Amino acid sequence: MSNADITRELVISPATTKTHVSRALTKLGARDRAHLVALAYQHGLVDPA
């Protein structure tokens, strides 16, 4: 999802969205958003539909 999609879905500000994505990248040591998605699949946080 784009930042705009996340903002609409969670009903939060764009700045809050950017902060959450940035912190997730840092805390998980991910290279980019695609890496975050891969990590989520590897750890069973999302179900491939």
N, C-alpha and C positions, 0 to 999 in steps of 0.2 A: 504494500500500500504506500501511497505517497504521503508526505506529511499532511497535505490538505485532506486526504481521505481519513487519516487517523484522527485529525482534529475534529472532523465532522462526526465520525463514529463514536468517539469518546466524549464529545462535547467539552473540549478543553481548548485553550488558546494555542495558536500556532507556536508561540514561544515555549510553552510547556511541552508541546509535542517534540520540538527540536531538542529540548533539554533531556527528555526521557530517552529518545533515540541515541543521543550522544552518550549519555551515561551507560546505556546498555552496551554500546560498542566498546566503551572503555572497560567496564567491569568484566565483560566476557572476553576481552581481548580479540574482538572480531575486527577483520580488515574493513568490512563494509556491510551494508544492509543484507546483501545476498548471503554473506557468511553468517549473519544472525539467523536467517531463515534456515540455513543448513544445520546450525547448532540446535535450533528448535526441533527440527525433524529427528536429529540424532538422539535427542534426549526425550523424545515422546511428548513434547509439549503441543504439537499439532498433529492432526491426523490427515494423511494424504487422501483427498477425496477425488 
